[in-house]
Amino acid sequence: MTRYGYARVSTTKQSTDSQTSDLQKEGIPSNLIITETLSGATSWKQRPELSRLVHRLKAGDTLTVAKLDRLGRNAVDVLSLIDILKKRQISVRILNLGIDTSGAGGRLFLLLLAGFAEFERNIIRERIMAGLDVARAKGKRPGRRCILSPEKTALARAMKQRGLSSREVSELLQVSRMTAWRAMNSLEAVP
């Protein structure tokens, strides 16, 4: 049952001194405090020091941070990290909130965080859908561009009518087999 600390700043112009000081006041030895300089917008999996620490933690250990945003700025990402740790029986302590995920208050916090994460996902989805609607209204086709021209798509459908396989069509049109299959099975030529 080891207690580890994690401190993070976004730029080299910032210092982790206040965070490490808070963690040491909690009784975490300096050799068990991991520091990192990387943006909080970066997923926890993409942060080398935090990722290594997570893999090093064992059941019964505690990960302590001075503030919640040190784990990340994205509620979905932070929740996934806390959930992974919880499943491995590792608790998370957030000093400025006075939260320990091993207790009842910590579990309530996780429910609230999950609600915020779902809210964040829904807001992002709404923004994406609104952007797609605007693009379509302007006559744009969102998504990946078609590799084949409408003429080649019509040609692929004609080859299918003659009994050619998707492999044969892909070789003739010099595209992947899946692209050939999609073109052969499309209902109409794509503009």
C-alpha positions in Angstrom: 0.0 0.0 0.0 2.2 2.7 -1.3 1.2 6.4 -1.7 2.4 8.0 -4.9 2.1 11.6 -6.0 1.8 13.1 -9.4 2.4 16.8 -10.3 2.1 18.3 -13.7 2.6 21.7 -15.4 1.9 22.6 -19.0 5.0 24.6 -19.9 8.7 24.7 -18.9 8.1 28.3 -17.6 5.9 26.8 -14.9 7.1 24.9 -11.8 5.7 21.9 -9.9 7.2 23.2 -6.7 3.9 24.1 -5.0 2.3 20.8 -6.0 5.2 18.7 -4.8 5.3 20.7 -1.6 1.6 20.0 -1.0 2.2 16.3 -1.7 5.1 16.1 0.7 3.0 17.8 3.4 0.6 14.8 2.9 3.5 12.5 3.8 4.5 11.4 0.3 8.3 11.1 0.0 9.9 13.1 -2.8 11.2 9.9 -4.5 7.5 8.7 -5.0 6.4 12.0 -6.5 6.3 11.9 -10.3 6.5 15.2 -12.1 5.8 16.0 -15.8 5.7 19.0 -18.1 2.9 18.4 -20.6 -0.4 20.0 -21.5 -3.4 18.8 -19.5 -5.3 18.5 -22.8 -3.1 15.6 -23.7 -4.7 12.2 -22.9 -3.2 10.5 -19.8 -2.2 7.6 -22.0 0.0 10.0 -24.1 1.8 11.4 -21.0 4.9 9.2 -20.6 5.4 9.8 -16.8 1.8 9.4 -15.8 1.4 6.4 -18.0 4.5 4.7 -16.5 3.2 5.5 -13.0 -0.3 4.0 -13.7 1.4 0.8 -14.9 3.5 0.7 -11.8 0.6 1.1 -9.3 -0.6 -2.0 -7.6 -3.9 -2.9 -5.8 -4.1 -1.0 -2.5 -1.8 1.9 -3.7 -3.0 5.5 -3.8 -2.4 8.1 -6.4 -2.5 11.6 -5.0 -2.7 14.9 -6.9 -2.8 18.4 -5.6 -5.7 19.4 -7.9 -8.0 17.4 -10.2 -6.9 19.3 -13.3 -3.4 17.9 -12.8 -4.8 14.6 -14.0 -6.3 16.3 -17.1 -8.7 18.9 -18.4 -10.9 16.5 -20.3 -13.6 15.1 -17.9 -14.0 12.0 -20.1 -10.2 11.2 -20.1 -9.9 11.8 -16.3 -13.0 9.6 -15.6 -11.5 6.8 -17.7 -8.2 7.0 -15.8 -10.0 7.0 -12.4 -12.2 4.1 -13.6 -9.2 2.0 -14.7 -7.5 2.7 -11.3 -10.7 1.9 -9.4 -11.1 -1.5 -11.2 -7.5 -2.3 -10.2 -8.3 -1.3 -6.6 -6.2 1.8 -6.6 -7.6 4.9 -5.0 -7.2 8.5 -6.1 -6.8 11.4 -3.7 -7.4 15.0 -4.8 -6.1 17.3 -2.1 -7.8 20.6 -2.9 -11.2 18.9 -3.1 -10.6 16.6 -0.1 -11.7 13.6 -2.1 -10.5 10.0 -1.8 -12.2 7.7 -4.3 -12.0 4.8 -1.8 -14.7 6.3 0.4 -18.4 7.1 0.0 -17.7 10.7 -0.8 -15.3 9.7 -3.4 -17.8 7.4 -5.0 -20.3 10.2 -5.1 -17.6 12.4 -6.7 -17.1 9.7 -9.4 -20.8 9.7 -10.2 -20.8 13.5 -10.5 -17.7 13.4 -12.7 -19.3 10.7 -14.9 -22.3 13.0 -15.3 -20.1 15.9 -16.3 -18.2 13.6 -18.7 -21.5 12.5 -20.3 -22.6 16.1 -20.5 -19.2 17.1 -22.1 -19.6 14.3 -24.7 -23.1 15.4 -25.6 -22.1 19.0 -26.0 -19.2 18.0 -28.3 -21.6 15.7 -30.3 -24.2 18.6 -30.6 -21.4 20.9 -31.9 -20.3 18.4 -34.4 -23.8 17.7 -35.7 -24.5 21.5 -36.0 -21.3 21.9 -37.9 -22.2 19.1 -40.3 -25.6 20.6 -40.8 -24.1 23.9 -41.7 -21.7 22.2 -44.1 -24.5 20.3 -45.8 -26.6 23.5 -46.1 -23.6 25.1 -47.9 -23.6 22.2 -50.4 -20.5 20.5 -49.0 -20.2 16.7 -48.5 -18.8 16.1 -45.0 -16.4 13.2 -44.6 -13.7 11.6 -46.6 -13.5 12.5 -50.3 -14.5 9.8 -52.8 -11.5 8.2 -54.4 -13.3 7.3 -57.6 -14.9 9.7 -59.9 -18.7 9.3 -60.7 -17.6 7.8 -64.1 -15.4 5.2 -62.5 -18.1 4.4 -59.9 -20.5 3.8 -62.8 -17.9 1.7 -64.5 -17.4 -0.4 -61.4 -21.2 -1.1 -61.2 -21.1 -2.0 -64.9 -18.2 -4.5 -64.3 -20.3 -6.0 -61.5 -23.2 -6.5 -63.9 -20.7 -8.4 -66.2 -19.8 -10.7 -63.3 -16.4 -9.3 -62.3 -15.4 -9.8 -58.6 -14.4 -6.9 -56.4 -10.8 -8.1 -56.5 -10.8 -8.0 -60.3 -12.4 -4.5 -60.3 -9.9 -3.2 -57.8 -7.0 -4.3 -60.0 -8.5 -2.8 -63.1 -9.3 0.6 -61.3 -6.1 0.4 -59.2 -7.9 0.9 -55.9 -8.3 -1.2 -52.8 -10.7 -4.1 -52.8 -13.0 -2.3 -50.3 -13.1 0.8 -52.4 -14.0 -1.3 -55.5 -16.7 -3.2 -53.5 -18.3 0.1 -52.3 -18.3 1.5 -55.8 -19.8 -1.8 -57.2 -22.5 -1.7 -54.6 -23.3 2.0 -54.6 -26.8 2.9 -55.7 -25.8 5.9 -57.8 -22.7 7.7 -58.8 -21.5 10.0 -56.1 -21.2 13.7 -57.2 
